[in-house]
Amino acid sequence: MMIYKIANTKEEYEQIFKLNYETFVNEIPQHEKNEDEILIDKFHDNNIYIIAKKGSEVIGMISLCDKRPFSLDQKVNGIEKHYKGDFNKPIEIRLLSIKNEYRKTKVFFSLVERVFSYTIQNSYDIIFISGTIRQEKLYNHIGFKRFYDNVGTKDAEYIPMFLNLKESDSKVLKKLSNYKTINYLPGPVDLSNEVLEKLHKKLYSHRSKEFVNLAENTVEKLKKILSVKNVTILHGSGTLANESIFAQLTERKLGKGIILANGEFGKRLINQAKRHDLYFETYSVDFGESFDLDYLLNEIKNNNYKYIYLVHHETSVGILNNLHEITDIARENNLVIAVDAISAAGAIKYDYSNVDYVACSSGKALCSVAGLAIVGHNTELLDLSSESLYLDLSYANKNLSIPFTQPSLLMESLNMALDNFKNDNVYFDILKRYKYMKDKLEKINLSIMKVKESEQSPIIITVIIPNNISSKNIGDSLAINNIFIHYNSKYLVEKNLLQFSFINKYTNFEEIDYTVDILNEMIGE
């Protein structure tokens, strides 16, 4: 199987040095011969190598470097002296090398496509190259343009060239824009054509009767999905939904509460609560561990807590906290219950009728565009006496979820997306994708973060990457192949983890097979 990835092993680098020697010493006499027959580029420490591999053999490569001065800077005594255009984030591409037997195959253009994917995903705005005069026609075809006289020697002559990624009409870039992507992100998801059509609708006033009817209809749909008495929609992210709930808890002056945390989003709740000057204690366990409910019950009884706040689905780990039993404990002890269900709503069917507040978002598993904060509530909302009006759920609710300007396109797209939940098929499909990939990953012996069986999330799989391999490198390598996973968050990088989410309804079994095959080749035995 041919794969394209970012080099990250000693064996790959050794093959790169040999391929470099074969091309830029034996074929193009740019450097002196040596007994070891290897050529380590002088910019090696700053280079990123995108390679083509067939089995264990590196058969092609291109290097990228974004640290100035570039090799081309040295050849022309400073790029800016000759290139007169503007740029903010440049990158240089060098050392294109493909083994002879693969030069009349699609390897070259496949490498170029991955390079362009990398540059676009990392927001570079211009590419500089030293293009060999032998391939000037090819570089022009891709979209590169000369900006200075030839450099180098008679035997190794190069053309200083650039490709402006902001202005380019490159055929390769146009082709890339039409490539299908495989989406395992926990948000955003790929939008349905029906939702996309709503985003192209002409904007109209949030004070119009049309918008009032739309908002009321959207609220009714959400009430059914969440099984709550009422819903209020605010203009903002899921974090705003939690903020507005904290503002309610502050206004209620309940006394001491407890906030649970077993991952990054539980920690975020604690951080938010501190900013609202709430009186609370925390029950925190290690990353991915389950809460000891006997311990929790004992703490509640001994400390006379008045409210409890927790994350239903802790995305950072992939654990579905036992909200049912925790709710029972809270109700038996007369606690107010607030729940962050931002990544659970729309991904699992759950009845939130027994909690006081539940925070959601229009993005993620509800399959619309992020930008609307959703709060389900089964309790009376209080008018805020001293908090920001923007956080006042009661004010927003009395104004039919239109307290201030609401963007009609976001409400239109959310309303359309909610029609996907007229039956339970969406939940079954997520579970099927989860089980299928879990089985595939286990067959190639990849470690999956273990959680209590009863709390395993069907929404996301957290994969533990061996310590000798960088999870970020694997994530970057998948990304240049248009496979997008969750890996760049600080807590995932620190713990060397990758995550695959299954809320995107367009990801199919064939794509999962393809993803696992590539992952297996990248990580190896």
N, C-alpha and C positions, 0 to 999 in steps of 0.2 A: 504493500500500500504506500503510495506517495503522500507524504504529509509536508506541510509548510509550517514552520514554527520559529520562535526566537531561540537562538542557541543558548544553552545553559549548563552543559556538562563538559567535563574535561576532555572526554573522547571527541565531542563535537568540535571543540576548539582546536584540538590537535589536527583533525581533518581539515578544518578551515585553514590552518597555517600551511598545510601541504598543498591544498588547492590554490591558495594564494601564490605559493612558490611556482607551481606549474603554470599559472597564467601570467604572472607579472615578473617572472625571471626567465623561464624557458620559452614561453610563447611571445610575450611582449618584453623585450629586454630593458626593463625599467630599473631592475636591481641586480646586484652582483650575485653570482652563484655561490653556494656554500655547501659544505660536506653534509650537513644535516638535511638539506633539501626542504627546509621550512622557511616561511617568511612571516614574521610577526609584524603587523602593521604598527607604525610608530604612534598611531592614535588608538591602538587596541583597547586601552583601559577605558576610553570614552565611547567606544563603538557598541552599537547594537547590531547583531548579525541576524538577518532573516534568512533562513536556510531551507532548501528543499532536501528531503531525506527519502530514500527508498530503502526500507528496512533500517539497517544500522548505518547505511552509507550516506554521507553528505555528498550530493551530486551537484549542488548549486548554492550560491550565496550572493547576498548584497549586504553591504554595511551601511549603517546610518549613524550620523553624529550631529548633535546639536550644540556642542561646546566650541566656542570660538577661541582662537582663530582656527578656521577650517584649513584643510589641505589646500583648497583653492585660494584661500587668503594668501598663503605663502607663495603660491605659483604666480599670482598677479599682483602681489604686494598690496593686498587689501581690496576686497570685493567692492566696497563703497566708492573707491576711486574710479571705477569703470561702470558699475551698474548704477543707474541714476533713478531707479524706481524706489518706492517706499516699501518697507517690510518691518514687521515687529517680531516674528518668531520664525527664524530661518532654520533649515536643516540641510545637511550635506549628505548626498548619497554617493558611495564609492565602491570600489572593489567588486564589481559585477564579475562573477566567474561561474561558468557552467562546464561540466565535464563534456568532452567532445561528443560522446555518443548520445548526449541529451540535448544538443544544441538545435536540432531541427524538430524538437518536440514543443509542447506547450509550456515547458518549464519556465522559460524566460518571462512570458507574459503573466504566468501565475505568480512568479516572484514579484514582478512589478505591481500586480494588483494588490498583493499583501503589503508591499511598501506603501502604496497610496492609501490603503486602509489604515495603516499605522499613522501616517502623517495627518490624515483627516481626523482620526479619532483623538489625536493629541494636539489638535488645533494649530499645526504649523501653517504658515501662510505662504511660504515660498520654499522651493527645493533648488539647490545648486548642485551641479555635477561638472566633472571634467569628462566630457564625452569623447571617446576615441574617434578619430577621423574616419575610421573604417565603418562606423555605424551612424554617421551623421543623419542619413536619410531616416533611419529607424527612430532616432531620438526626436527628429522633427515630427515624425508621424505620431509619436506619443504626445507631443505638445511642447517640447523643450525648444528654447530659442537661444541663439548665440548672443553674448553681450560684450565679447572682447576677442582680440586676436589669439591665434593658436599658441599654446604653451607646450613645454616639454622638449623632447629631443626628436631627431629625425626618425629614430626607430620607435619612439613612444610619444607620439604627438597627440595632443588633446585640445578640445574646444571648450572654453568656459561657457556654460549654459545655465539657464534658469527656467523654472516653470512656476508661474504665479498661480497659486492654488485658489486665490480669491477671484481671479479673472479668467482662468483657463477654460478653453472649450475642448480640452483633451478628450479624445474618444475613449480612453481608458477610464477617465473619471466619470464620463457619462454612462459607461457600461457598469461601473461600480454602483452608481446611484440606483440602478435597476436590479441589483443582486438581492436575492431573498436572504433575510437574516433569520437566525434561529434564536428565539428569545426565552431565556431562563431567568430573567430578572424578576425580583419581587415587586417590580414597578419601575417604569411604566410598562403596560402590556401593549400588544398590538391591537389597534382599534378596529372594530368592524367597519365595513363600508357604510352601514347605516349611521353609525356614530360620526364617521368622517364627513358624511354629507351634512350633518347638523353643524359641523364646524365651519362649513362654507356658506351657511345661511347668513343673510344680512342681519346685522345687529339691530335690535330694537329696544325701546325704553323699558327699564325695569319697573317703571310706574304705569305701564300700559296694562289694560285688562288682559291682554294675551299673556303677558308675563306672570301676572297674578294667578291666572288659571294654571299656567305651566308649573309654577312653584307649588301650588296646592296639590296638583296631581303627582308631582315628584315626591312630596312629603308623604302622600298616601302610599305610594309604592314602597318607600323606605320603611314605613311603619310595618308593612306586611313582611318584608324581608327580615327585619330585625325583631319582629314580634314585640313591639313597644307601643305604649299609649300615644306618644307624641314624638315628633322629630323637629329639630331646628337646624336650618342650614345657614352657615356663615361663609363669607368670602375669605378663604385662606386654606392652609394645609391642615393635615390631621393634628399637627402640633397645636394649632389654634383651638381645635376641638377640645383637647386636653386642658389647655389654658383656661378656656371658658368654664370647664367643669371645676377646676381648682378655684376659680373666682366664686363659683356658687358655694363650694365647701367653706371658703373663707367667710362669706357672708352669713352662712348658717351658724357660725360660732359653735361648732359641735364639741369642741374640746380636743383631746388627744386622739390622733389616728395612727394607722400603721400602713406603710407602703411596702409592697413586696417587690423584690428584684432578683432575677436569676439570669440576667443578660443586659445588653446595652440599653434596651428601651425601658426596662425597669429602672435602670440607673438614671435615664432621662427624666422619668417621672419624679424621682427624688430631687433632681436638680430643679425641675420646674416648681415643685412644692416649696422648696427653700425660698424661691423668689417671691412666692405669695405669702411668705411669713406665716405659714401654717404650723400648728403645733402637731408634731408627729414623730414617730419612731420608725425604724426600718427593720425589715426582716430580709436580709440578703444572704443568698447562698452562692456557691461558686458557679461560674459560667456553665450553664446547661444542667445544673442539678435540680431535682424536684424539691418542692417545699414539703417539709415534714408537717403534715396536717395535725398530728397530735400535739406537736410542739406549738403550732400556730394557735390551736384551740386553747392550750394552756396559757399562752401569752395574752390572748384576748381576755380570758377570764381574770387573769392576775393584774392586768393593767387598765381595765375599764376603757378600752378603746371605743371610740364613737363612729369611726369610719374606716374603710379599707379601700385601697386603690391598687390595682394590679394590671399587668398586661395579660390578655387572653392568649394570644399567640406571640411568643417571643421569637421574632424573626431572626435575631442575631445568632440563635442556637438552632431553631427548628423544633421548639418544644411547645406543645399545646397544654398550657397549664390547666390543672383540674378545676376549672371554674365552677362546675356544678357542685362539687363537694365544698369548695371554699365559700360559695354563695350560701349553701345550707348552714355552714358554721356561722357565717355572718348574720343570717336571718335569725337563727336561734338565739343570738346574743344581741339582737337589735342594732346592728351596725348599718350605717349607710354604705352602699357599695358603688364604687365607680370603676369602670373597666375601659382600658385601652384596647379596642378591637380593630385597630386600623388595618392590620394585615390579616385578620380573621374574617371580617365581614365580607361576604361574597365568595369566600373560599371554603368555608364549612357552614353547614346549615346549623344554626344555633338559635335557641329561644332566649332572648334577653329580657323577657318580661319580668324576671325576678330580681333585676338589678335596678339601681336608681338612675345611673347615668352610663352611657356607652358612647365612646368616641370613635368616629369612623372618618373616612376620606373618600372623595369621589374617584381617586386614582386606585391603583393596586387592583384587588380582585373584583371590585365593582365595575371594572373594565371601561372606565371613562377617563377623562383628562383630570389630572390633579389640579386643585385650585378651589375646591369647595370643601369646607369642614362640616362634618355632619355629627350632630349630637342627638342620640336617642335618649328619651327620659321617661321614667314612669313615676315621677314625683313632681310636686309643685315647684316651679321656678321662682326664685326670689329676685326682686328688683335690687340691683346693686346700688348701695348708697355712696361708696367711696371709690369703687374700682372703675377702670376705663370703660366708657360706653361701648367700645368696640368688643369687649369681652362679655357684655351683658346679654346672656341667653334669654332672659325674660323679656327684655326690650325687643330683641330680634324676633322672638316667638310671637309677641303681641302684634308685630308688624308683618306677620305671615312669612317669616324668613327673608324679608326684604327691608331690613332696617336702613340700609344704605345702598349704594350702587351694587347691583349684582349683574355680572356679565351674562347676557342672554345665551351666548353660545355655549358656555359651560353648563348652564342649567339644561339647555336643549340636549346636549350630548349625554349628560347624566341620565336624564329622563329616558332617552332612547336606550341607553345601556342597561337600564334596570329591567327592560322587557326580556332580557336574557334569563331572568329569574322567575319566569312564570311557572316553571317546573323545576325539579331537582336535578336535571341532567347535568348542569354545570358542576355541581358538587361531585357527582359520580365520575365525570370526565377527569377532574383534577386528581381524584383518588386513583384512577386507572393509570394515568401518566406517572404518578408517583410510584406506584407499585412496579410498573414496568421498568422504570429506570433503576429503582433500588435493586431489583433482581439482576439487571445488567451490570451494575457497579460491583455487586457482591461476587459475580462470576469472574471479574478480573482482579479480585482480591483487594479492592480499594477499601480503606477503612472509613466507615460512616460513623459520625458522632453518635454515641449511644445515649439514649434517654429511656426512661421508664416506658415499658411497652404501652401502657394505657395512656401515655402522654405523647406518643409519637405523632409528629405533625405530618399530615398528608400534603401539606402546602410546600414544604421546602426540605431538601436534603443537604446536610452539611458534611462535606467530605474532608477528611484529615489527610493532608499531603505529607509524604515522608520528609523528614527534616533536611535531607540532602538536596531537596528540590524546592525551588521558590514557588509558592502558590501564586504570587503576582506574575511571575514569568509565564506560568501555565495559563492564567487568565488573559494576559496580553496575547499569548499565542493563539488561544481560542478566538479572541476578538479579531485578529487579522484574518481569521477564517470565517468571519461574520457569525460567530457563535458567541452570544453575549450572556455572561453569567455574573453572579454577585461575588466580587472578590476584592474590590478596591477600598472598601471601608477599612479604616485604621485597625479596628479590632480583629478583622479577618486576616489582614496582613500580618499583624503581630502574632496571631495564633496559627498562621500558615494554613488557612482554611479556604475552601471554595464552597459556594452554595448554588444549588440549582432549584429554582422555583417552578411550580407547575400551574400557576394561575393564568398563563397565556394560553387561551383555548386553541390557538392555531398551531401549537407545537404538536407534531404527530409522532407515531412510533418509529417511522423510518428515520426521522431527524434525530430521535433519541439514539437509535442504532449507530448512526453516523457520528454523533457526538462522542459516544462511549468508545467507538473504534479509534477515533483521533486521540482521545484522552489516554487510551491504553498505549498507543504508539508514543505519545509524548512523555509519559511517565516511565514506561518500560517496566521491566521486572523489578 
